[in-house]
Each structure stands twice: as C-alpha cells, then as structure tokens.
Amino acid sequence: MLRRTEVKRDFDLLRSLLVELEGESPVDLSSYSQDQLNYHKALLKEAGLVEAIINYPTSHQTDIPDLAMLTRLTWEGHEFLDRARSETTWNSAKKIVTEKGLSLSVEAIKIGLSLAIKSAFT
C-alpha cells in the first residue's frame, strides 16, 4: 500500500530550503522532520526551482523520498529567491495572496511577491 505523506506544503519551509541552498544565511531547520525536509525538497524540484537528487525507496511504495539532496538553484529558483529574500516582502506577499482569498501556490506567491515589491516603490 502507498504510504501517503502526512505533511502539508509549507511555503516558509520551501523558502528556507532555498535560502539554505544558496548558503548566504544560516537557516535553522531543526523543527522539521526528515520526511518533511525530503518531501519539500522534492516539491522544489518539481516546481523547477532547484536541481536535486531524489530517491524513493524500492522496498515499499511511498510518496516520501528517502533521499533528497538539493544540488543547485535553477535560474527560476534564483529569481524566486531574489524576490522572496526579504522577510518583510515575503510576509507581505503571503498576506496579499490570502487577503484575496486565494490558496497559496507557487504562481500566486510569485504574483504576491511582485505586488509587494511594486508597492514598496509607490
């Protein structure tokens, strides 16, 4: 039987993993389980924000990788992180998306980030 992951997509964790991969700022990921980390690393790869080595166990079926190693940011990953780097901009973007009644998604966050950055210039 397929073991379904019991973690929900966490955009703050996704952002933290990007920051960690970039290596310029220390990131504390100690509050997350290895399953959560591996699952979110696989999501980053699926979103095209990183290149990664993802391995699913062969001994049993699961949607949680037993190995997930991020190798580098893609161009899109760098662009996303450049927009999301500021904690203030990041929080504003999430607020913009949720205030519009939208679900958080990569595309919605990208739009929210653009709007948050644009409002900083007005």
C-alpha positions in Angstrom: 0.0 0.0 0.0 1.2 3.5 -0.8 2.2 5.4 2.3 0.9 8.9 1.9 2.8 11.8 3.3 1.2 13.4 6.3 2.8 16.8 5.7 1.2 19.8 4.0 3.1 22.0 1.7 4.8 24.7 3.8 5.9 27.7 1.8 8.0 29.0 4.7 9.9 25.7 4.7 10.3 25.9 0.9 11.7 29.4 1.1 14.1 28.3 4.0 15.4 25.4 1.9 16.2 27.8 -1.0 18.0 30.2 1.4 19.9 27.3 2.8 20.9 26.0 -0.6 22.1 29.5 -1.6 24.3 29.3 1.5 24.5 33.0 2.4 22.3 32.9 5.5 22.2 30.4 8.3 18.9 28.5 8.4 17.5 26.5 11.4 15.6 23.6 10.1 15.7 21.6 13.3 12.0 21.8 13.9 11.3 19.8 10.8 11.3 16.0 10.4 13.5 14.3 7.8 10.3 13.3 6.0 9.1 16.9 5.9 12.5 18.1 4.6 12.8 15.4 1.9 9.2 15.9 0.8 9.7 19.7 0.4 13.0 19.2 -1.4 11.1 17.0 -3.9 8.5 19.7 -4.3 11.1 22.3 -5.0 12.5 20.1 -7.8 9.0 19.5 -9.2 8.4 23.3 -9.2 11.6 23.8 -11.3 13.3 26.0 -8.6 16.2 23.6 -8.0 18.0 20.7 -9.4 18.1 17.8 -7.0 18.8 14.1 -6.5 15.6 12.5 -5.3 15.3 8.8 -4.5 12.2 6.9 -3.5 12.7 3.6 -1.6 12.3 0.5 -3.7 11.4 -1.8 -0.7 8.0 -0.2 -0.3 5.8 2.3 -2.1 5.7 5.8 -0.7 5.4 9.3 -1.8 8.1 10.4 0.7 11.6 10.3 -0.7 14.2 8.5 1.5 16.9 10.7 -0.1 16.5 14.2 -1.3 19.6 16.3 -1.9 19.4 19.7 -3.4 22.3 20.4 -5.8 21.8 23.9 -7.1 19.3 26.6 -7.7 17.9 26.9 -11.2 17.6 30.3 -12.9 13.9 30.4 -11.8 15.0 29.4 -8.3 17.4 32.4 -8.1 14.7 34.7 -9.4 12.2 33.4 -6.9 14.6 33.7 -4.0 15.7 37.2 -5.1 12.1 38.3 -4.8 11.4 36.4 -1.6 14.7 37.1 0.3 13.3 40.0 2.4 11.3 38.8 5.3 9.0 41.9 5.0 8.4 41.3 1.3 7.8 37.6 1.9 5.2 38.2 4.6 3.5 40.9 2.5 3.3 38.6 -0.4 1.6 35.9 1.7 -0.7 38.4 3.1 -1.7 39.8 -0.3 -2.5 36.3 -1.6 -4.5 35.2 1.5 -6.4 38.6 1.7 -7.5 38.0 -1.9 -9.0 34.7 -0.8 -6.6 32.6 -2.8 -4.8 29.5 -1.9 -1.1 29.7 -1.6 0.6 28.3 -4.7 3.9 29.0 -6.3 2.2 31.1 -9.0 0.1 33.0 -6.5 3.2 33.7 -4.3 5.1 34.9 -7.4 2.3 37.4 -8.1 2.1 38.4 -4.5 5.9 39.0 -4.4 5.7 41.2 -7.5 2.9 43.2 -6.0 4.7 43.5 -2.6 7.8 44.7 -4.4 5.8 47.1 -6.6 4.1 48.6 -3.6 7.5 49.3 -1.9 8.2 51.7 -4.8 4.9 53.6 -4.6 
